[in-house]
Amino acid sequence: MSPGRSEGEGRAVPGSTPMSRPGLRGREAELERLRALVEAVRDGEGGTIALLLGEPGIGKTVLLQETVSIARARGFVVSHGRAEELHELAPLASLASGLLHGDPPLLSSTDFADLAGHHDQRIWLVERLAQLIEERSANTPVLIAVDDVQWADPLSRFALSVMPARLLSSPVLWLLTGRNDPELCGQETRTTTLPLRPLSDTALAELARDVLGGDVPERVAELLHGAGGNPFLAAEVLTGLAASGGDASEPPERLVLGVRDRLADLRPDTLHFLRIGSVLGRAFSLADAAALCGRPASGLSAEVDEAIAAALLHDDGERLLFRHDLLRQAVYTDLAPSVRRALHREAASRLVAAGRSSTDAVPHLLKSADPGDQEAIALLGTAATDMIAVMPGLAADLAVRALELVPPHAPMVFDVGERAVVALTRAGRYTQARDTGDTLLARQPPLDVFARLQSVLGDTLWHLDDVHELTRRSTAALAAVTDPVIRARLTARLAMARSRGRDLGAAREIGERALAEAERAGDREARVLALWGLGEIALNAGDCAAAVEHHTALSVFDRAFLPEEAVARIHADDFDTVRRLLRTAGDAPLRPAMLIWAQGTLNMGLGRLDDADADFVTAERLEAELHVPGNLVNIRVNRGLLAMLRGDREAARKHLDVVRATVAERPNTGNHATHQYFEAVVADADGDHAAAAALVRSAQRDHPLLRWRLLRPHVVQAVRIALRGGDRDLAEDLAAQAAEHATRNPSVPTARGTAAHAAGLVNADHGLMERSVRILLTCPRPLPLAAASADLGRALLTAGDPAATPALNKAHDIYAQAGADAEADRVRTDLERATSRSGRRTGGLRPRHGQGWDALTASERKVARLIAAGHTNRSAAAALVVSPHTVNTHLASIFRKLSVRSRVHLARIVLAEDGAGTGTGD
């Protein structure tokens, strides 16, 4: 691109758009689109993404730089970073390179230090980073540019895949360049993709006139044609022509037609220095190059000066950079493969000797280490351990590579292999983890090593839901183990496996033994596993008090398990404590998806259906971002049941389709039960009552219905389905299960009230129904009370008892308040009968608008008003005592329903609605 010429230099070409830099010839259309995006973001159109894609040298960087200049001129705060090939192991390096070094910087060093302190919590880190950018963009638009995103480190890629959707309503323009589509952006983001094609002959001729002046001889045009429309290669040809005086009829021998020819003119020491630099990366420090050259940095000034004079290197004051990555690649490729490998290996050793971190040395080891290289194996293992929390996929790759370097019969193979199994499991590559472990076990390790490997494979098998194999292997390993720590862990794994079985009494005994062994061994991991197993066993057994006890002990010991305590307390009707727990969780970097699941479960229990749905949407999104959709079936079943309560069967069927696909892909016993029950509810609503009853029976294939925690709140509905389907035995069985659950939990009013309700339905007993209502008046869940009141009202109505009307009114009011429109409509029909009307319907389902202000839920209106008043997502979350993740979900829904693109547009709509008096009462 016109090297060596200042801005504004060169002649305008008739018919071309006036340019600030002649080097942008042929990119006028792309630049105008980028200029329009800058102005749209500045003018309040909300956030957006621009992707510049194309081969090396095609002009991505110069367009990015020009857009940065345009944005700065329009008042943007700019973060301009670059990803580098050999920095893929440094967490957040690609983004940090721009965030901290702007003028002014987008983030302060204090802000970034706070982020770095939590680099092992990806979701928390990205959410906090998004909050900081949102706060910075509140008063001025922001441009975040990242060049060469194909080299971005995994944490930066994760942030770039998540944050644009988070900041969709803020004036933030994301400008990314890459060689191909990085596939970073979510469906909700507005993305403009600009693939850069080869320059046209006309553009190349304009470029030639910019450099050479005057008309372009035919011979020059022929030489430019050989550049294939690549502006960088064309500029290299033109630079050579300009240096030779522009005589194109007989090009001189020294005409630069390729980098190799240019290198041939350099002194041997300079050429060696450049080759060393090409191994270190596009950007490198003089100190590193000097160490690899075996010379003092002060002795390389002549080589540096010559490389800069030859327009091969640039000095930015901190590092030396190849002027373009194509130049570095040309120098690097010109090295013989064996020389490249040797230089990379020497670079790794010298970096380690200089005290650099494993993340600096490992990229070189990946290109050079040979089997048996002890130092490489150790450094790869250290790097994998260091980054497993924040970049588990990359950690798994490094751990596997370390294992590949270990000679097959070396004693260290088991230690290195164990790390690989752990890393693969953390990365969610469970099948590969199991296969790796089995390969190690096939080598017949010593008994204690055998037991240790089975212990780490226990986590893998748990995630694969292979509890039979987990039980078998844990039992076998316990017969061989002598290490008390490994014994405690194996016993705890066995308790976890038995928590899924039928004999929960035996499982409890194993869990208690595991906890005792863990305390004797003083092992934290074993204690966590034992407490977790005991909590799971108690919940599955329906022993709410014991579940709360164990999960509280676990949560106190490790705050990451606070969501489990919250869920256990929800089952115990202890909603007040759950609220306090969720408030104390606040902004802590816990497990956000599970925390939001607990919040959704609480809101569902409280009858806040819209809020619960928003929470479940958020939990699913967070799981998807982490690529660990372990709770997807439960989330979609809950959302489907909520949709049925609202009367939205179309939405329910969409959720059912997702459940079917997920169960087919990953079948397990829990997914089977919840899936079959959801199918039963839909079939019952469609009038196929016999099929619905059969599906409820199918849900009990592996365990009784109340064994499944998700289904316990729905036992009364299951009884109704059984009775409508003519399966009285099933109805009586379900009622008996409810009675047993109530006996185990005498202090849980929902359990006792639900049991009385189920028995009242089966026996058509008004007294039991009345008792159910009295008990449920003391519980924190409104929907079971509404259901009991409705069934009592219907029974009294059939008996001609005038007390039917107040019972039905109570049910209707609760359902209507919760937004359970389908149930409210059914009760309204009964009320018409009770008040001796003709039976003609006075109203149907309350219409649920899809678009406009009326489509917003009450919570969405609260969020809309807070955002319109100038709140950030974080401050709005604090005001509503919800998670910022949930506010993000509400905002995405608000923007979709109102068809707005920014907070500015939203504020106008809120002002208009409130001014018109249509938004009161929320």
GUPAGU-393543 format. One record per residue (C-alpha): residue in three letters; x, y, z. Coordinates in steps of 0.001 Angstrom, whole numbers, padded with zeros to 6 digits, always signed. Each point is the difference from the previous one (the first is absolute). Layout:
// residues N
ALAXYZ...
// end
This chain:
// residues 922
MET+000000+000000+000000SER+002010+003083-001060PRO+002769-000372+002536GLY+002020+003019+000971ARG-002584+002587-000990SER-001705+002392+002407GLU-003749+000432+000382GLY-001555+002044-002749GLU+002868-000600-002411GLY-000826-001065-003545ARG-002350+001215-002715ALA-003751-000407-000046VAL-001198-002129-002880PRO-003035+001172-001988GLY-003072-002000+000955SER+001425-001256+003287THR-001239+000953+003463PRO+002381+002500+001634MET+002145-001871+002500SER+002031+001163+002974ARG+002573-002678-000843PRO+000826-001142-003528GLY+000848-003456+001354LEU-003751-000674+000275ARG-000579-000092-003739GLY-002646-002542-000944ARG-001453-000128+003526GLU-002267+003030-000296ALA-003244-001967+000344GLU+001199-001923+003055LEU+001251+003174+001651GLU-003316+001754-000576ARG-001842-002884+001666LEU+002377+000156+002957ARG-000417+003777+000192ALA-003786-000480+000045LEU+000277-002525+002837VAL+002125+002424+002034GLU-002566+002747-000500ALA-002944-002288+000786VAL+001565-001060+003297ARG+000867+003616+000819ASP-003568+001086-000761GLY-001537-002491+002449GLU-000855-002951-002225GLY+001417-002468+002507GLY+002907-002413-000166THR+001125-001892-003073ILE+002837-002131-001366ALA+002025+000400-003177LEU+002087-002911-001306LEU+002727+000651-002570LEU+000967-003310-001569GLY+002606-000919-002564GLU+003398-001461-000784PRO+003235+001462+001398GLY+000931+003270-001672ILE-003491+000645-001359GLY-000355+003263+001932LYS-001808-000905+003227THR+002404+001791+002323VAL+000112+003256-001944LEU-003822+000110-000083LEU-000071-000648+003731GLN+002513+002781+000600GLU-001984+002430-002139THR-003200-000886+001874VAL+001794+000574+003303SER+001003+003463-001241ILE-003564+000761-001072ALA-001386-001138+003342ARG+002502+002051+001989ALA-000890+003058-002059ARG-003656-000548+000944GLY+000680-000166+003707PHE+000261-003752+000576VAL+002134-001527+002722VAL+002055-002564-001885SER+001514-003338+001001HIS+002278-001223-002790GLY+001522-003418+000627ARG+001669-002715-002010ALA+000047-003757+000437GLU+003332-001696-000617GLU+000679-003555-001081LEU+002321-000953+002858HIS-002080+001612+002737GLU-002939-002408-000099LEU+000799-001269+003487ALA-000184+003389+001759PRO-003545+000437+001393LEU-001739+003132-001337ALA+003238+001226-001621SER-001671+000811-003322LEU-002571+002306+001593ALA+002269+001354+002720SER+002494+001247-002585GLY-002541+002657-000958LEU-002066+000520+003136LEU+002932+001249+002069HIS+001946+002026-002558GLY-002447+002442-001563ASP+000199+003763+000223PRO-001805+000104+002350PRO-000061-003715+000898LEU-003412-001628+000030LEU+000774-001747+003305SER+002184+001125+002867SER+002792-002227+001240THR-001948-000377+003267ASP-003069-001274-001867PHE+002082-002457-001942ALA+001805-001224+003110ASP-003404-000760+001523LEU-000926-001992-003101ALA+003309-001851-000023GLY-000613-001055+003587HIS-003027-001980-001175HIS+001344-001283-003314ASP-001050-003530+000979GLN-003704+000972-000062ARG-000749+000554-003657ILE-003647+001011+000271TRP+000605+002348+002924LEU+003033+001554-001686VAL-001784+000668-003284GLU-003096+001331+001762ARG+002123+002365+002086LEU+001964+001098-003063ALA-003275+000680-001808GLN-001211+002046+002982LEU+003159+002135-000062ILE-000330+000613-003741GLU-003709+000780+000407GLU+000791+002563+002700ARG+002718+001559-002175SER-002337+000190-003005ALA-002770+001698+001997ASN+001371+003439-000890THR+002097-000632-003094PRO-000075-002597-002793VAL+002616-002753-000003LEU+001873-001780-002792ILE+001669-003315+000854ALA+002227-001141-002865VAL+001912-003281-000060ASP+002283-000772-002942ASP+000835-003571-001091VAL-002723-001529+002155GLN+000835-003447-001408TRP+002910-000025+002469ALA-002066+001106+003017ASP+000537-001895+003238PRO-002968-002156+001125LEU-001088+002351+002798SER-000024+002989-002359ARG-001969-002063-002535PHE-002473-000925+002709ALA-000365+003654+001018LEU-000471+001069-003627SER-002673-002664-000464VAL-001965+001159+003041MET+000467+003727+000574PRO-001454+001444-003230ALA-003382-001528+000832ARG+000314+001228+003599LEU+000697+003550-001221LEU-002468+000066-002866SER-001819+003005+001459SER+003184+001980+000682PRO+001863+002172-002541VAL+002816-002488-000579LEU+001402-000846-003426TRP+002016-003212-000210LEU+002408-000089-002944LEU+001733-003333-000566THR+002316-001077-002804GLY+000844-003570-000874ARG+000953-002342-002787ASN-003312-001798+000242ASP-003257+000323+001896PRO+000878-000487+003686GLU-003598-001107+000680LEU+000023+001913+003249CYS-003279+001862-000092GLY-003299-001147+001471GLN-003290+000049-001851GLU-001178+003116+001834THR+002903+002163-001173ARG-000161+002352-002962THR+002939-000910-002209THR+001272+001553-003216THR+002415-002294-001813LEU+002291+001586-002584PRO+001974-002609-001986LEU+002891+001780-001704ARG+000386-001174-003597PRO+003088+000447-002184LEU+000395+003547-001328SER-001304+000700-003474ASP+002366+000968-002819THR-001318+003547+000283ALA+000806+000162+003711LEU+003488-001435-000619ALA+000601+002654-002653GLU-001061+002720+002465LEU+002344-001494+002583ALA+002842+000049-002528ARG-000665+003659-000817ASP+000045+000824+003721VAL+003481-001526+000333LEU+001634+000692-003361GLY-001875+003043-001305GLY-001115+000415-003581ASP-001419-002648-002284VAL+000635-003667+000672PRO+002079-001773-002679GLU-001361-003268-001341ARG+002989-001904+001412VAL-000832+001285+003510ALA-003602-001077-000466GLU+001230-003496-000926LEU+002191-000152+003120LEU-002920+001158+002175HIS-002196-002681-001515GLY+002374-002542+001505ALA-000902+001321+003470GLY-003433-001610-000352GLY-001813+003129+001146ASN+001741-000123+003404PRO+000755+003639+000926PHE+002954-000818+002244LEU+001732-002080-002675ALA-000829+002667-002569ALA+001537+002640+002278GLU+003160-002096+000312VAL+000334-000083-003802LEU-000617+003737-000236THR+002513+000752+002770GLY+002655-001858-001943LEU-000883+001858-003174ALA+000113+003345+001779ALA+003414-000836+001490SER+001349-000873-003460GLY-001205+003217-001587GLY-003169-001451-001447ASP+001608-001425-003155ALA-002422-002817-000710SER+001051-000766-003559GLU+003094-001861+001214PRO-000354-000688+003729PRO+003410+000043+001741GLU+001368-003116+001669ARG-000511+001501+003471LEU-003720+000599-000649VAL-001859-001416+003007LEU-002472-002547-001254GLY+000115-002140+003144VAL+001245+000136+003525ARG+002742-002531-000666ASP+001545+002359-002505ARG-000144+002826+002539LEU+001593-002166+002659ALA+002814-000870-002371ASP+001218+003602+000218LEU+000345-000120+003784ARG+003166-000743+001931PRO+000126-003612+001301ASP-000224+001140+003636THR-003141+002031-000736LEU-001532-002914-001875HIS+000706-002310+002961PHE-001482+002564+002384LEU-003206+000203-002092ARG-000284-003775-000105ILE+000295-000130+003778GLY-002658+002708+000229SER-002355-001917-002320VAL+000148-002956+002395LEU-000919+002242+002947GLY-003088+001348-001772ARG-001117+003084-001853ALA+000789+002142+003051PHE+002996-000823+002173SER+002268+001620+002539LEU+003580+000815-000858ALA+001077-001704+003231ASP-001621-003305-001033ALA+001538+000162-003461ALA+003405+000840+001478ALA-000220-002957+002384LEU-000809-002338-002874CYS+002792+001488-002123GLY+002420-000471+002886ARG+001012+003665-000130PRO-000597+003037+002224ALA-002910+002197-001081SER+002355+002978-000309GLY+001966-001880-002630LEU-002966-000339-002368SER-000559+003677-000814ALA+001441-000299-003511GLU-002254-002948-000838VAL-003061+001777+001364ASP+000782+003182-001915GLU+000500-001882-003273ALA-003248-001972+000396ILE-001933+003202+000702ALA+001647+001795-002921ALA-000993-002892-002283ALA-003659+000543+001088LEU-000125-003474+001506LEU-000259+000944+003686HIS-001614+002797+001980ASP+000962+001111+003531ASP-003010+001051+002128GLY+002138+000995+002964GLU-000575-003217+001936ARG+000317-002759-002567LEU+001180-000624-003516LEU-002725-000966-002459PHE+000101-001392-003499ARG-001668+002632-002151HIS-002512-002580-001168ASP-000657-003586+000964LEU+000592-001027-003626LEU+003580+001189+000388ARG+000468-002044+003152GLN-001558-003047-001625ALA+002286+000348-003012VAL+003089+000150+002206TYR-001253-002841+002192THR-000939-002239-002913ASP+003425+000522-001546LEU+001521-001852+002973ALA+000491-003732-000415PRO-002577-001923+002136SER+002713-001566+002138VAL+001546+003418+000645ARG-003409+001416+000967ARG-000552-002817+002496ALA+003454+000456+001504LEU-000459+003750+000354HIS-003412-000414+001646ARG+001435-002488+002462GLU+002920+002268+000799ALA-002399+002942+000393ALA-002026-001955+002566SER+003085-000894+002044ARG+001379+003535-000050LEU-003366+001482+000994VAL-000237-002382+002940ALA+003595+000743+001001ALA-000820+003708-000076GLY-002805-000597+002510ARG-002899+000354-002430SER-003267-001814+000669SER-001025-003309-001509THR-002520+001825-002188ASP+002916+001723-001780ALA+001955-003210-000556VAL-002773-002484-000783PRO-000941+001372-003477HIS+003572-000719-001073LEU-000058-003454+001563LEU-003160-000883-001923LYS+001956+000628-003199SER+003187-001761+001016ALA-000153-002526+002844ASP+000985-003573-000760PRO-001129-003133+001867GLY+001855-000404+003272ASP+000651+003746+000425GLN-000283+000190+003805GLU+000079+003790+000207ALA-002754+000313-002621ILE-002174-002573+001771ALA+000364+001849+003310LEU-000657+003445-001488LEU-003052-001200-001940GLY-001364-001539+003184THR+000596+003177+001988ALA-001676+002127-002657ALA-002988-002356-000128THR-000423+000208+003772ASP+000328+003797-000016MET-002712+000557-002603ILE-002443-002847+000644ALA-002488+002225+001830VAL-000155+002749-002593MET+000827-001780-003279PRO-000845-003678+000588GLY-000014-000922-003679LEU+003510+001298-000567ALA+001147-001556+003283ALA-001287-003361-001208ASP+001896+000360-003288LEU+003230+000755+001870ALA-000462-002879+002442VAL-000660-002422-002853ARG+003080+001263-001864ALA+002104-000523+003136LEU-001266-003568+000208GLU+000864-000584-003662LEU+003605+001000+000737VAL+000399-002544+002808PRO+001664-003258-001131PRO-002554-002845+000302HIS+001766-001864+002788ALA+001320+002946+002000PRO-001187-000044+003644MET-001166+003624-000280VAL-002653-000970-002561PHE-002594-000576+002726ASP+000492+003381+001701VAL-000072+001832-003325GLY-002939-002100-001155GLU-001952+000751+003175ARG+000372+003732-000683ALA-001260-000575-003543VAL-003109-001841+001243VAL-000758+002825+002461ALA+000498+002696-002656LEU-002092-001802-002609THR-002806-000446+002520ARG+000097+003680+000975ALA-000180+000866-003694GLY-003131-002124-000442ARG+001766-002516-002250TYR-001274-002905+002065THR+000279-002814-002531GLN+003596+000917-000809ALA+000761+000221+003729ARG-001422-003480+000605ASP+001894-001450-002963THR+003245+001609+001170GLY-000464-001421+003484ASP-000820-003444-001330THR+003143+000034-002141LEU+002042+000709+003114LEU-001786-002711+001983ALA+000718-002504-002772ARG+003711+000407+000840GLN-000706-001680+003363PRO+001276+002681+002380PRO+000837-000712+003672LEU-003066-000425+002205ASP+000121+003437+001604VAL+000424+001620-003421PHE-002912-002113-001258ALA-002161+001302+002868ARG+001064+003610-000586LEU-000849-000196-003699GLN-003402-001501+000791SER-000602+002843+002422VAL+000561+002711-002627LEU-001956-002022-002569GLY-002879+000041+002479ASP-000655+003654-000850THR+000057-000870-003700LEU-002493-002844+000406TRP-002286+002182+002140HIS-000197+002552-002802LEU-000620-002798-002502ASP-002883-001099+002275ASP+001448-003516+000011VAL-000798-000722+003644HIS+000120-003772-000520GLU+003610+000176-001184LEU+000832+002564+002689THR-001320-002396+002641ARG+001898-002959-001460ARG+003315+001816-000305SER-000171+001726+003379THR-000739-003311+001706ALA+002935-001696-001760ALA+002391+002846+000816LEU-001021+000007+003672ALA+001109-003631+000213ALA+003503+001012-001113VAL+000620+003437+001528THR+002302+000621+002963ASP+000271+003818-000149PRO-002594+001394+002482VAL-000584+003137-002104ILE-000788-001985-003135ARG-002137-002395+002048ALA-002081+002904+001314ARG-000474+001394-003515LEU-000964-003385-001427THR-002488-000613+002804ALA-001556+003410-000662ARG-000185-000780-003742LEU-001743-003251+000839ALA-002516+001882+002166MET-000697+002388-002900ALA-000599-002966-002307ARG-002292-001699+002521SER-002009+003225+000352ARG-001475-000887-003407GLY-000921-003550+001071ARG-003011-001461+001783ASP+001546-000778+003394LEU+000490+003506+001349GLY+000433-001304+003538ALA+003127-001888-001043ALA+001134+003053-001973ARG-000351+002150+003129GLU+002173-002404+002005ILE+002709+000161-002682GLY-000200+003796-000046GLU+000379+000217+003785ARG+002992-002345-000171ALA+001510+002154-002738LEU-000398+003143+002119ALA+001681-001678+002980GLU+002874-001203-002186ALA+000381+003469-001538GLU+000234+001614+003427ARG+002584-002537+001172ALA+002055+000478-003162GLY-000366+003784+000157ASP-000763+000120-003720ARG-002062+002919-001279GLU-001081-001646-003275ALA-001239-003108+001784ARG-001950+002094+002509VAL-001692+001992-002774LEU-000925-003181-001862ALA-001334-001668+003159LEU-002167+002956+001030TRP-001247+000416-003545GLY-000850-003691-000205LEU-001844+000058+003327GLY-001972+003047-001118GLU-000943-001656-003283ILE-001027-003198+001788ALA-002207+001938+002419LEU-001665+002010-002771ASN-000657-003123-002053ALA-001442-001705+003081GLY-002257+002990+000587ASP+001564+000729+003390CYS-000042+003790-000205ALA+001450+000659+003469ALA+003015-002271-000597ALA+000523+001502-003457VAL+000083+003496+001484GLU+002403-001138+002715HIS+002525-001560-002396HIS-000234+002644-002709THR+000332+002786+002580ALA+003146-001650+001372LEU+001298-000307-003557SER-000824+003627-000828VAL+001733+001259+003152PHE+003050-002105-000901ASP+000010+001063-003668ARG-002094+002990-001114ALA-000093-001331-003547PHE-002733-002359+001254LEU-002283+002789+001252PRO-002487-000733-002839GLU-000374-003565+001284GLU-000854+001301+003463ALA-002530+002383-001524VAL-001716-002788-001933ALA-000090-002254+003084ARG-001644+002788+002009ILE-002533+000617-002770HIS-001086-003623+000359ALA-000373+000669+003734ASP-002199+003101-000621ASP+002671+002203+001640PHE-000401+002773-002556ASP+001074+002834+002313THR+003427-001544+000567VAL+000332-000655-003730ARG-000607+003674-000731ARG+002725+000940+002471LEU+002397-002534-001516LEU-000555+001287-003511ARG+000454+003593+001175THR+003263-000857+001746ALA+001223-001748-003151GLY-000249+003425-001644ASP+002905+000638-002346ALA+002122-002876+001287PRO+001698-002108-002698LEU-001983-003160+000759ARG-001568-002417-002496PRO-002349+002486-001675ALA-002068-002445-002075MET-000832-002115+003050LEU-000625+003114+002083ILE-002482+001312-002566TRP-001618-003461-000129ALA-000558+000252+003761GLN-001470+003490-000446GLY-002332-001307-002715THR-001081-002903+002183LEU-000794+002455+002798ASN-001980+002287-002314MET-001923-002983-001331GLY-000879-000970+003553LEU-001079+003572+000727GLY-002289-000027-003031ARG+002023+002666-001816LEU-000244-001764-003312ASP+001409+002755-002213ASP+003002+000485+002272ALA+000564-003746+000224ASP-000064-000292-003786ALA+002533+002822-000324ASP+002248-001733+002535PHE-000175-003310-001865VAL+000780+001752-003293THR+003027+001581+001701ALA+001179-003294+001501GLU-000225-001693-003391ARG+001959+002820-001639LEU+002739-000160+002612GLU+000304-003766-000395ALA+000153+000371-003776GLU+002753+002609+000278LEU+002062-002413+002060HIS-000891-002933-002309VAL-001282-002047+002962PRO-003769-000361-000572GLY-000408-002587+002763ASN-003269+001457+001286LEU-001629+000665-003365VAL-002748-002634+000307ASN-001090+001218+003435ILE+000065+003619-001162ARG-002130-000703-003057VAL-002436-002233+001902ASN-000546+002797+002520ARG-000432+002571-002760GLY-002418-002318-001781LEU-002099-000514+003115LEU-000033+003776+000521ALA-001189+000438-003572MET-002826-002480+000612LEU-001085+001955+003081ARG-000142+003120-002136GLY-001909-001773-002759ASP+002782+000342-002560ARG-000003-003495-001486GLU+002064+001038-003000ALA+002854+001081+002264ALA-000407-003175+002063ARG+000361-002155-003104LYS+003154+001847-001008HIS+001477-000741+003404LEU-001105-003621-000345ASP+001821-000265-003343VAL+003229+001153+001686VAL-000517-002510+002816ARG-000563-002841-002470ALA+003145+000859-001946THR+002122+000323+003148VAL-001246-003276+001491ALA+000672-001788-003279GLU+003549+001346-000019ARG+000756-000645+003664PRO-002440-002417+001640ASN+000028-000519+003757THR-002489-001087+002631GLY-000772+003483+001332ASN-000514+001452-003459HIS-002291-002921-000862ALA-002303+000669+002962THR-000341+003759-000471HIS-000373-000399-003758GLN-002759-002601+000323TYR-001888+002106+002514PHE+000163+003044-002282GLU-001303-002156-002862ALA-002849-001092+002301VAL-001007+003603+000776VAL-000085+000906-003700ALA-001941-003160-000929ASP-002502+000661+002784ALA-000527+003572-001208ASP-000599-001382-003509GLY-002754-002262+001358ASP+001890-003304-000306HIS-000519-000927+003653ALA+000794-003700-000260ALA+003323+000708-001704ALA+000765+002660+002596ALA-000560-002464+002861ALA+002226-002545-001739LEU+002730+002636-000293VAL-000204+000730+003737ARG+000482-003726+000606SER+002983+000106-002366ALA+001493+002819+002057GLN+000140-002487+002891ARG+001973-002555-002017ASP+003117+000329+002152HIS-001289+001547+003220PRO-003300+001195+001513LEU-001110+003425-001223LEU+000784+001798+003258ARG+003587-001228-000131TRP+000465+002612-002720ARG+000353+003360+001714LEU-001109+002012-003000LEU-003297-001899-000110ARG-000938+000176+003697PRO-001885+003310-000328HIS-002074-001584-002793VAL-001264-003135+001761VAL-003585+001360+000230GLN-000031+000655-003744ALA+001315-003541-000544VAL-002883-001352+002140ARG-002493+001943-002133ILE+001567-001403-003173ALA-000246-003542+001366LEU-003664+000450+000981ARG-000919+001538-003367GLY+001792-002868-001714GLY-001986-002578+001969ASP+003051-001348+001842ARG-001203+000021+003594ASP+002820-002259+001179LEU+002530+002536-001219ALA-001898+002830+001698GLU-000081-001893+003304ASP+003715-000817-000287LEU+000837+003665-000561ALA-002150+001075+002937ALA+001751-002579+002187GLN+003390+001360-001057ALA-001145+003510+000933ALA-001156-001249+003403GLU+003379-001680+000653HIS+001792+003190-001000ALA-002155+002004+002414THR+000745-002447+002815ARG+003756+000446-000596ASN-000386+003785+000010PRO-002504+001017+002690SER+001421+003537+000164VAL-000498+000665-003744PRO-003549+001330-000532THR+000117-000493-003774ALA+000698-003722+000474ARG-002882-000438+002475GLY-002453+002151-001963THR+000821-001695-003298ALA-000458-003445+001568ALA-003441+000975+001307HIS-000901+001442-003414ALA+001060-003170-001857ALA-001910-002204+002440GLY-003061+002227-000288LEU-000007-000368-003800VAL+000423-003775+000094ASN-002711-000456+002642ALA-002269+002880-001079ASP+000164+001144+003625HIS-001070+003633+000617GLY+001426-000100+003497LEU+003470-000889-001223MET-000239+002777-002587GLU-000920+002524+002672ARG+002843-001248+002180SER+002359+000419-002951VAL-001051+003626-000461ARG+000449+000745+003720ILE+003513-001449-000015LEU+001038+001660-003252LEU-001066+003400+001337THR+003090-000288+002242CYS+002435-000876-002803PRO+001923+002548-002121ARG-001143-001463-003332PRO-003142+001600-001470LEU-000590-002374-002911PRO-000589-003178+002077LEU-002496+002024+002052ALA-001726+001151-003180ALA-000173-003590-001286ALA-001449-001287+003271SER-002510+002863+000180ALA-001069-000619-003593ASP-000519-003739+000540LEU-001844+000664+003262GLY-002208+002544-001757ARG-000799-002445-002796ALA-000853-002749+002481LEU-002254+002345+001981LEU-001580+001248-003220THR-000872-003567-000994ALA-001566-000508+003444GLY-001996+003242-000358ASP+001798+001634+002923PRO+000054+003839-000223ALA+003464-000030+001601ALA+001258-000896-003473THR+000027+003645-001090PRO+002512+001404+002553ALA+002278-002995-000567LEU-000066+000523-003752ASN+000478+003744+000365LYS+003116-000585+002113ALA+001408-002384-002609HIS-000776+002370-002868ASP+001631+002977+001699ILE+003204-001925+000766TYR+000275-001390-003535ALA-000680+003378-001573GLN+002561+001715+002231ALA+002618-002605-000967GLY-000730+000280-003719ALA-001227-003612-000155ASP-002602+001045-002551ALA-001041-003481-001112GLU-000839-001060+003565ALA-001692+003333+000740ASP-002163-000460-003078ARG-001038-003497+001081VAL-000987+001261+003445ARG-001907+002894-001595THR-002112-002542-001834ASP-000796-001718+003290LEU-000883+003349+001582GLU-002514+000649-002744ARG-001702-003239+000923ALA+000163+000827+003686THR-001702+003361-000490SER-002790-001663-002059ARG+000909+001715-003234SER-000926-001548-003279GLY+003346-001576-000411ARG+000809+002300-002889ARG+003599+001102+000267THR+000497+003596+001108GLY+003643+000016-000931GLY+002809-002171-001212LEU+003691-000192+000631ARG+001494+003395+000654PRO+001791+000819-003255ARG+003775-000074+000315HIS+001284+002563-002442GLY+003120-000879-001905GLN+001145+003559-000742GLY-000288+003435+001558TRP-000187+001359+003524ASP-002935-002250+000922ALA+002167-003041-000778LEU+002431+000854+002807THR-000287-001880+003264ALA-000180+001926+003255SER+003677-000689+000678GLU+000966+001081-003503ARG-001819+003299+000518LYS+001885+000581+003228VAL+003288-000674-001769ALA-000994+002222-002919ARG-000767+002907+002320LEU+003246-000394+001911ILE+002091-000142-003168ALA-001897+002969-001454ALA+000781+001907+003215GLY+003717-000496-000616HIS+000744-003133+002002THR+002658-002399-001186ASN-000827-003688-000112ARG+001894-000445+003243SER-001757+002788+001893ALA-003374-001123-001344ALA+000741-003519+001257ALA+000880+001402+003418ALA-003222+002023+000115LEU-002109-003058-000873VAL+002068-002421+002137VAL+000629-002293-002965SER+003075-001092-001906PRO+001457+002222-002758HIS-000279-003116-002176THR-003786+000092+000481VAL-000104+003715-000830ASN+001870-000830-003220THR-002682-002566-000853HIS-002803+002473+000748LEU+001696+002667-002143ALA+000384-002347-002954SER-003705-000844+000238ILE-000952+003690+000377PHE+001998+000993-003063ARG-001539-002825-002024LYS-003582+000801+001035LEU+000389+003758-000478SER+002134-000298-003162VAL+002560+002452+001373ARG+003764-000024-000408SER+001306+002182+002812ARG-000622+001440+003442VAL-000714+003367-001603HIS-002907-001470-001978LEU-001219-001873+003071ALA-000019+003199+002084ARG-002167+001725-002615ILE-002546-002813+000054VAL-000132-000131+003806LEU-000474+003771+000143ALA-002810-000180-002554GLU-001760-002903+001739ASP+000217+001520+003457GLY-001016+003389-001356ALA-003069-001590-001571GLY-000876-001609+003334THR+000079-003555-001394GLY+002858-001258+002118THR-001319+000451+003496GLY-000413-002684+002551ASP+003039-002127-000774
// end
